[in-house]
Amino acid sequence: MSKLIFKRWPQWIGYLAVIWSLLYGSMHLYWLLGGTGYPFQLERSDDHLFAAMLTYLSQAEGGVLFVILCLLGVCFGLIMQSNKKAPIPHWLLIGYSWSFAISLILFIPDINLIAAMAYAFLFKFAFNWQMGNQIICIIGALLWMLTAVAYQRKTRNACEYCGRTENEGTFLLVRIGKLLTIIAALAPIPYAITRFAWALNIPLGVSSQFLADFSTLNAAARFTEWAFGFLCVGGSILTLGLIQKWGEIFPRWFPFIGGKKVPIMLAVIPATIVALAVTSAGFVFTFQFFSLALHFTTTESIIFEQLWGAVGPMVFWGPWGVTLGLSTIAYYYRRRGRCSYCGRGEKNLIHKPTMKRQNEYVQI
């Protein structure tokens, strides 16, 4: 029963987006009226260096902004779920949905989520309400993205469950999926090289004094650099699985599951989580990097003096997250198979004997 409900997600995803908007808008209304727990306030004045974009809004400004955005979300979401003719142009509803979702990903999360994920591999766990709020917003972004996709399919008379139309060719992302995956696999390498160099006491991109001070402040700095470097390399290798055979079928040397198909969601869900976290952090790093490099903002942190080596490699994180997300979508579309609702699909095979082979299957 639960599997059937999941497959019918276009029928209810818009309502979830509406409920999320109603609840999150109510939270900001509470903060607008003076409630405690506003999640965009910094604990220290020097925390702004890699903080979320909305950190610069006061409690009143943030409250007004989100109450309006969420109220529009509730109205637009209900219109998109209605079977009646929309009183608002389709492009406006779709544009608002995508803009709201992208804004929730880019302007609210900071570097704490990706840092928490990385340090979890070192068995260090940290969690606070600001991170909880960021997770809530990322969930909202996913709901609004899926709502936009479902509505786009409905407006162009495509199958609402797979998005296919009659006589439709191969999806664009599938055609360029290999290129996107290679870019996603290469993007974290500059960061990994920097970390390996620091672990070997090579001041790549930074001064020797900075590296010495950094090691003094953190006794486990060398181990951390090795760990983060290998995490990036491991992530690059796993990313290549999106276009490799072993990303679709487990290698035979795997115990118990060797030779079996890799469940699509086993690759899609972790890759999506990483893509969202990396994209959010990459946007923050890139924004602050150019703000400092162009002297739009200033800081007393020693990072400013070592900007190109300490922050420069993270500028690649934005493209890394975006291409990883698109590669994951391409992987899903390539492997999803025939639609159980409309019967369309690129992997429908029929038996067709030929002169060369008795058992050859061709695609229709």
BELKALIN-V403307 format. One record per residue. RES is the residue in one small letter. PHI is phi as a letter, one per 20 degrees, with the letter a starting at -180 (* if undefined). PSI is psi in whole degrees, 0 to 359 (* if undefined). Layout:
res->RES phi->PHI psi->PSI
res->RES phi->PHI psi->PSI
//
This chain:
res->m phi->* psi->314
res->s phi->f psi->325
res->k phi->f psi->321
res->l phi->f psi->319
res->i phi->f psi->318
res->f phi->f psi->318
res->k phi->f psi->335
res->r phi->e psi->28
res->w phi->g psi->327
res->p phi->f psi->339
res->q phi->f psi->334
res->w phi->c psi->352
res->i phi->f psi->324
res->g phi->f psi->323
res->y phi->f psi->324
res->l phi->f psi->320
res->a phi->f psi->321
res->v phi->f psi->315
res->i phi->f psi->317
res->w phi->g psi->315
res->s phi->f psi->320
res->l phi->f psi->315
res->l phi->f psi->315
res->y phi->f psi->325
res->g phi->f psi->323
res->s phi->f psi->323
res->m phi->f psi->317
res->h phi->f psi->331
res->l phi->f psi->320
res->y phi->f psi->315
res->w phi->f psi->325
res->l phi->f psi->326
res->l phi->e psi->8
res->g phi->o psi->10
res->g phi->f psi->156
res->t phi->e psi->163
res->g phi->n psi->14
res->y phi->g psi->123
res->p phi->e psi->0
res->f phi->d psi->17
res->q phi->e psi->133
res->l phi->e psi->144
res->e phi->f psi->327
res->r phi->c psi->153
res->s phi->f psi->336
res->d phi->e psi->10
res->d phi->e psi->357
res->h phi->f psi->348
res->l phi->g psi->312
res->f phi->c psi->40
res->a phi->e psi->166
res->a phi->f psi->154
res->m phi->f psi->321
res->l phi->f psi->358
res->t phi->f psi->335
res->y phi->e psi->356
res->l phi->e psi->140
res->s phi->f psi->171
res->q phi->f psi->321
res->a phi->f psi->315
res->e phi->f psi->314
res->g phi->f psi->321
res->g phi->f psi->313
res->v phi->f psi->314
res->l phi->g psi->311
res->f phi->f psi->331
res->v phi->f psi->318
res->i phi->f psi->312
res->l phi->f psi->316
res->c phi->f psi->325
res->l phi->f psi->317
res->l phi->f psi->322
res->g phi->f psi->318
res->v phi->f psi->313
res->c phi->f psi->310
res->f phi->f psi->322
res->g phi->f psi->318
res->l phi->f psi->324
res->i phi->f psi->319
res->m phi->f psi->331
res->q phi->e psi->344
res->s phi->f psi->146
res->n phi->e psi->356
res->k phi->e psi->164
res->k phi->f psi->128
res->a phi->f psi->132
res->p phi->f psi->355
res->i phi->d psi->142
res->p phi->g psi->143
res->h phi->g psi->320
res->w phi->f psi->328
res->l phi->f psi->318
res->l phi->f psi->315
res->i phi->f psi->316
res->g phi->f psi->320
res->y phi->f psi->317
res->s phi->g psi->311
res->w phi->f psi->318
res->s phi->f psi->317
res->f phi->f psi->315
res->a phi->f psi->313
res->i phi->f psi->322
res->s phi->f psi->321
res->l phi->f psi->331
res->i phi->e psi->320
res->l phi->e psi->323
res->f phi->d psi->350
res->i phi->d psi->309
res->p phi->f psi->153
res->d phi->c psi->206
res->i phi->e psi->355
res->n phi->f psi->324
res->l phi->f psi->310
res->i phi->f psi->327
res->a phi->f psi->318
res->a phi->f psi->321
res->m phi->f psi->320
res->a phi->f psi->315
res->y phi->f psi->341
res->a phi->f psi->329
res->f phi->f psi->343
res->l phi->d psi->12
res->f phi->m psi->36
res->k phi->d psi->120
res->f phi->c psi->131
res->a phi->c psi->136
res->f phi->b psi->138
res->n phi->b psi->178
res->w phi->f psi->326
res->q phi->f psi->318
res->m phi->f psi->322
res->g phi->f psi->318
res->n phi->f psi->322
res->q phi->f psi->320
res->i phi->f psi->319
res->i phi->g psi->318
res->c phi->f psi->324
res->i phi->f psi->321
res->i phi->f psi->316
res->g phi->f psi->321
res->a phi->f psi->317
res->l phi->f psi->318
res->l phi->f psi->317
res->w phi->f psi->328
res->m phi->f psi->312
res->l phi->f psi->325
res->t phi->f psi->318
res->a phi->f psi->318
res->v phi->f psi->314
res->a phi->f psi->319
res->y phi->f psi->322
res->q phi->f psi->318
res->r phi->f psi->320
res->k phi->f psi->321
res->t phi->f psi->337
res->r phi->d psi->16
res->n phi->l psi->37
res->a phi->e psi->167
res->c phi->f psi->126
res->e phi->f psi->347
res->y phi->e psi->332
res->c phi->c psi->344
res->g phi->n psi->4
res->r phi->e psi->152
res->t phi->c psi->171
res->e phi->f psi->137
res->n phi->l psi->31
res->e phi->e psi->138
res->g phi->f psi->190
res->t phi->f psi->137
res->f phi->g psi->140
res->l phi->g psi->315
res->l phi->f psi->329
res->v phi->f psi->322
res->r phi->f psi->325
res->i phi->d psi->13
res->g phi->g psi->322
res->k phi->f psi->315
res->l phi->f psi->315
res->l phi->f psi->320
res->t phi->f psi->319
res->i phi->f psi->317
res->i phi->f psi->316
res->a phi->f psi->326
res->a phi->f psi->330
res->l phi->e psi->334
res->a phi->g psi->320
res->p phi->e psi->355
res->i phi->f psi->317
res->p phi->g psi->321
res->y phi->f psi->317
res->a phi->f psi->319
res->i phi->f psi->317
res->t phi->f psi->315
res->r phi->f psi->319
res->f phi->f psi->319
res->a phi->f psi->315
res->w phi->f psi->323
res->a phi->f psi->330
res->l phi->e psi->11
res->n phi->m psi->31
res->i phi->d psi->116
res->p phi->f psi->66
res->l phi->f psi->115
res->g phi->m psi->357
res->v phi->c psi->170
res->s phi->e psi->160
res->s phi->f psi->325
res->q phi->f psi->319
res->f phi->g psi->316
res->l phi->f psi->321
res->a phi->f psi->316
res->d phi->f psi->322
res->f phi->f psi->319
res->s phi->f psi->328
res->t phi->f psi->320
res->l phi->f psi->331
res->n phi->c psi->106
res->a phi->f psi->333
res->a phi->e psi->22
res->a phi->g psi->315
res->r phi->f psi->315
res->f phi->f psi->320
res->t phi->f psi->319
res->e phi->f psi->317
res->w phi->f psi->316
res->a phi->f psi->313
res->f phi->f psi->323
res->g phi->f psi->315
res->f phi->f psi->330
res->l phi->f psi->318
res->c phi->f psi->317
res->v phi->f psi->316
res->g phi->f psi->320
res->g phi->f psi->322
res->s phi->f psi->317
res->i phi->f psi->316
res->l phi->f psi->326
res->t phi->f psi->320
res->l phi->f psi->338
res->g phi->f psi->341
res->l phi->f psi->344
res->i phi->c psi->7
res->q phi->d psi->159
res->k phi->f psi->322
res->w phi->f psi->351
res->g phi->e psi->353
res->e phi->d psi->330
res->i phi->c psi->128
res->f phi->g psi->136
res->p phi->g psi->148
res->r phi->f psi->339
res->w phi->f psi->355
res->f phi->f psi->128
res->p phi->f psi->136
res->f phi->m psi->320
res->i phi->d psi->4
res->g phi->g psi->132
res->g phi->n psi->351
res->k phi->e psi->159
res->k phi->f psi->141
res->v phi->f psi->122
res->p phi->g psi->133
res->i phi->g psi->315
res->m phi->f psi->341
res->l phi->f psi->330
res->a phi->e psi->322
res->v phi->f psi->315
res->i phi->f psi->308
res->p phi->f psi->320
res->a phi->f psi->323
res->t phi->f psi->317
res->i phi->f psi->313
res->v phi->f psi->317
res->a phi->f psi->317
res->l phi->f psi->314
res->a phi->f psi->318
res->v phi->f psi->320
res->t phi->f psi->314
res->s phi->f psi->311
res->a phi->f psi->321
res->g phi->f psi->322
res->f phi->f psi->318
res->v phi->f psi->313
res->f phi->f psi->315
res->t phi->f psi->316
res->f phi->f psi->313
res->q phi->f psi->326
res->f phi->f psi->309
res->f phi->f psi->330
res->s phi->f psi->319
res->l phi->f psi->319
res->a phi->f psi->325
res->l phi->e psi->5
res->h phi->m psi->31
res->f phi->f psi->329
res->t phi->c psi->161
res->t phi->c psi->161
res->t phi->b psi->152
res->e phi->e psi->0
res->s phi->f psi->147
res->i phi->f psi->347
res->i phi->f psi->328
res->f phi->f psi->321
res->e phi->f psi->338
res->q phi->d psi->38
res->l phi->g psi->311
res->w phi->f psi->323
res->g phi->e psi->324
res->a phi->e psi->325
res->v phi->d psi->332
res->g phi->g psi->313
res->p phi->f psi->335
res->m phi->f psi->350
res->v phi->f psi->333
res->f phi->f psi->350
res->w phi->f psi->327
res->g phi->g psi->303
res->p phi->g psi->326
res->w phi->f psi->309
res->g phi->f psi->317
res->v phi->f psi->312
res->t phi->f psi->327
res->l phi->f psi->318
res->g phi->f psi->314
res->l phi->f psi->323
res->s phi->f psi->322
res->t phi->f psi->319
res->i phi->f psi->317
res->a phi->f psi->319
res->y phi->f psi->315
res->y phi->f psi->313
res->y phi->f psi->327
res->r phi->f psi->328
res->r phi->d psi->354
res->r phi->f psi->336
res->g phi->m psi->200
res->r phi->f psi->139
res->c phi->f psi->128
res->s phi->f psi->350
res->y phi->e psi->308
res->c phi->e psi->347
res->g phi->n psi->359
res->r phi->e psi->155
res->g phi->r psi->151
res->e phi->e psi->352
res->k phi->d psi->29
res->n phi->f psi->121
res->l phi->d psi->142
res->i phi->c psi->155
res->h phi->e psi->128
res->k phi->b psi->102
res->p phi->f psi->145
res->t phi->c psi->177
res->m phi->f psi->328
res->k phi->e psi->319
res->r phi->c psi->140
res->q phi->f psi->329
res->n phi->c psi->79
res->e phi->d psi->134
res->y phi->d psi->132
res->v phi->d psi->155
res->q phi->e psi->141
res->i phi->c psi->*
//
